[in-house]
Amino acid sequence: MRSVPAVLLALSGAAGAGEAAPDARALARLVHQDCGSCHGITLKGGLGPDIRPATIAHHTPESLKSVILDGIPGTPMPPWRPLITEAEADWIARYLLEGPS
Amino acid sequence: MRRLAAAAILAAALAGGAARADEIRATGDLGLIVERETGSLLLVDQSERAVISRIEGLGDLSHASLVYSPDQRFAYVFGRDGGLTKVDIVTQSVAARVIQAGNSIGGAISDDGRLVAVSNYEPGGVRVFDAETLNMVADIPTGSKTIGLVDAPGRRFVFTLWDEGETWIADLSGETPAITRIGGIGEYPYDALITGDGRTYVAGLFGEDGLTALDLWAETPRPVRVLPGYGRGDEPLPVYKMPHLEGWALAGGEFVLPAVGHHEVLWVDAATFAETGRTRTHGQPVFAMSRPDGRQVWVNFAHPLNDRVQIIDTLTKKVVHELTPGAAVLHMEFTARGHEVWVSVRDAGKVVIYDTRTFEALAEIEAVSPSGIFFTARAHRTGL
C-alpha cells in the first residue's frame, strides 16, 4: 500500500503543467524507466542510441531539449511535448548531459 | 572424481537419509519473475501463488527474457548487458554465466534443447551457445541490430535485422550454420513471432503500417505483406514504447496484433492474412496475449496509459472487462491451461494474480520492479 501515494506523486509530477519546479525524482524515474524502454535502463542504448554524456556531448541543453520535446521525424524518437512541460524537458536535457550522479 | 563424488553422495544419503518426497519440488508449475532493477529473479509456485526464493547476481535485467530447458530444470536468462545466465531452479542457484556481448535483447532455445541463441544489438548479430556448457558454438554477425529471434523446428533459428529489413534463417542441424537471407521485410521491423506449429513467422514493422509474414514450410519463403497501411487516414500517435509480438495471440483462427501508433488491436485471419476486425483500446497496446484456450485476449498499454489491462472477448471482439492493477503494468503470463493470469505492476512493486473467469484478484506477490513473468510450461512450446 505504501507505494500508491508515491506513484500518484510521480504521475502528477511528470504530467502536471505550470507547477513551480520539476520533480527531480519523478523525472529521473521517467528517464530511466520510460526513455529506458528504448535507450536502456542505464541509457547505454537499445533499439534507440546510447544517450550517456560522452555520446551526446555535441548537444547543448537547448538543442537536446528540442529533441526531447519534438522528437526526430523519420526515426522512432517520439515528441514528448504532449506529456511533459518545457521546464521538465529542460531538466531532463541537463540531467542527460551531466549524467546521473 | 566421478567415483569420489558418488561416494560423497552415498555417504550423505546414508547420513541424512535419501531425499524424501516432500523435499522434492517438481518444476512443472513453477515460474520465474524478472526483477529488472536489482538483477534478480523470483522463483514462484503457481499452485501455491507464492514466492519460493530469490536468485541474485544476474546483472542488468532491464528488458530481460528467458527460455527453459526441455526438462524444465534450467532457465537461460538473457540480460540487457549481454549476460547469458543459466539458472538451476531445482537448486535455486546460478549454474553458469557468460557475458557474451555488450548489449542484447533476447534469445531462444533450439527444438532439441541443445543450443541457446542470443540476439544482440552490440555487436549486432546472433551468437549460439551449447546449452550444457554455455560455450559458444556459432557466431553469426549481421552488421545490424537483430530483433525477433525465435526457434523453428529442425534446429533452426529465425531472426530479423532492424536496420536492413531482412530476415535470416539459420539452420544449425549440420556442421556449420547454413544461412538463408530474405530481403524486403519492410522498414524497421521491431519484433516478430512464430506460430506454435513453427510454420509462420510474422515481423511487425515500426517504419510503416503493416506486418510481414513468411511461410517457413515453403522451399523459398517469400515476404507477404499483412495489413499494409492499416492506419491510413489516421495520424499515427507518438510511440513511447514498442509493442511486443512474443506472447502474440492466436484466438479461434485469428491473429490479434497490437497496432503501432494507434489505440487499437487488429484481427487477422491466420490462413489468409485478411483483416477480420479492429478493437478500440484504452491506449497503444504493448502485449495482446491470448488466454491459452483462445477465448479471451488480455491487453496492456504503453506509457503513459499503462496502469490498466483490458480483456477482449474473441467471439464479439469487444472489451468485456477492464482492470486497474496499478502504475506500469509490464507483462502478463497465463497458467498453462489459462485459469489464472499473473500481471506484473512495476511501479507498485507487485505481481497480481487474477482468476480469468471472474476477474477476481486472488493474491498479490511483492516484487522489486517486476517485469517479465515466465512459467516453465513455456519449455514445451515452439517460439517461447
Contacts between the chains, C-beta under 8 A, distances in Angstrom:
chain1	res1	chain2	res2	distance
A	3	B	326	7.8
A	3	B	347	7.0
A	3	B	348	5.1
A	3	B	349	5.3
A	3	B	350	7.9
A	4	B	326	7.5
A	4	B	348	7.1
A	6	B	347	7.9
A	7	B	326	6.8
A	7	B	327	4.2
A	7	B	347	5.1
A	7	B	348	6.4
A	10	B	327	7.3
A	10	B	347	7.0
A	11	B	304	7.7
A	11	B	327	6.8
A	14	B	304	7.7
A	15	B	304	6.7
A	33	B	328	7.2
A	33	B	346	7.3
A	33	B	347	8.0
A	34	B	240	6.5
A	34	B	241	7.5
A	34	B	303	4.8
A	36	B	62	6.3
A	37	B	63	7.5
A	37	B	240	7.6
A	37	B	241	4.8
A	37	B	242	7.2
A	37	B	303	7.4
A	38	B	241	7.9
A	38	B	242	7.1
A	40	B	60	7.9
A	40	B	62	6.3
A	40	B	63	7.6
A	40	B	80	6.0
A	40	B	103	7.3
A	41	B	36	6.8
A	41	B	37	7.0
A	41	B	60	6.7
A	41	B	62	3.5
A	41	B	63	7.8
A	41	B	80	7.0
A	42	B	60	6.3
A	42	B	62	7.5
A	42	B	80	7.9
A	44	B	103	6.7
A	45	B	103	6.2
A	45	B	121	6.9
A	45	B	122	7.0
A	46	B	63	6.7
A	46	B	80	7.2
A	46	B	103	7.0
A	46	B	105	7.0
A	46	B	121	6.4
A	47	B	105	7.9
A	47	B	121	7.4
A	47	B	145	6.6
A	47	B	147	7.6
A	47	B	162	6.7
A	47	B	190	7.0
A	47	B	242	6.6
A	71	B	238	6.7
A	76	B	188	7.0
A	76	B	206	5.9
A	76	B	239	6.7
A	76	B	242	7.5
A	78	B	238	3.4
A	78	B	239	5.6
A	78	B	240	5.8
A	79	B	238	5.4
A	80	B	238	7.8
A	80	B	240	8.0
A	82	B	238	6.7
A	83	B	240	7.6
A	83	B	304	5.8
